[in-house]
């Protein structure tokens, strides 16, 4: 059950931030062009910005998801016994891992969202 709550937390933090920043960036580009349609290159840039911001915000939740999933695979006597995703995120190693992995996670998300968001955008 703990892995499920961690997965939901990750989706809430990463997806809402990514799409929110992307839409804000797209609206800013439209406003700057006086309502004209935004070019594909601008949509790609907005997708990269949204992906990077979503990754930074969602990274602690992603590490929590990994920690809880890995804990469930351990033999019962070696498990840490996380009861919820907040408990797993407060572990000392989780904080250190979050700091070290944020840059690589943001880089990967920028590449993934570069076209994913730009291709699905209507205007």
URGIPE-V85065 format. One record per backbone hydrogen bond with DSSP energy under -0.5 kcal/mol. CO is the residue of the C=O (numbers start at 0). NH is the residue of the N-H. Records with the same first field share a line. If there is no record, write none. Layout:
CO->NH ; NH
This chain:
0->4
1->5
2->6
3->7
4->8
5->9
6->10
7->11
8->12
9->13
10->14 ; 15
11->15
12->16
13->17
14->18
15->19
16->20
17->21
18->22
19->23
20->24
21->25
22->26
23->27
24->28
25->29
26->30
27->31
28->32
29->34
30->33
32->35
38->42
39->43
40->44
41->45
42->46
43->47
44->48
45->49
46->50
47->51
48->52
49->53
50->54
51->55
52->56
53->57
54->58
57->61
58->62
59->63
60->64
61->65
62->66
63->67
64->68
65->69
66->70
67->71
68->72
69->72 ; 73
70->73
74->77 ; 78
75->78
83->87
84->88
85->89
87->90
90->94
91->95
92->96
93->97
94->98
95->99
96->100
97->101
100->104
101->105
102->106
103->107
104->108
105->109
106->110
107->111
108->112
109->113
110->114
111->115
112->116 ; 117
113->117
114->118
115->119
116->120
117->120
122->37
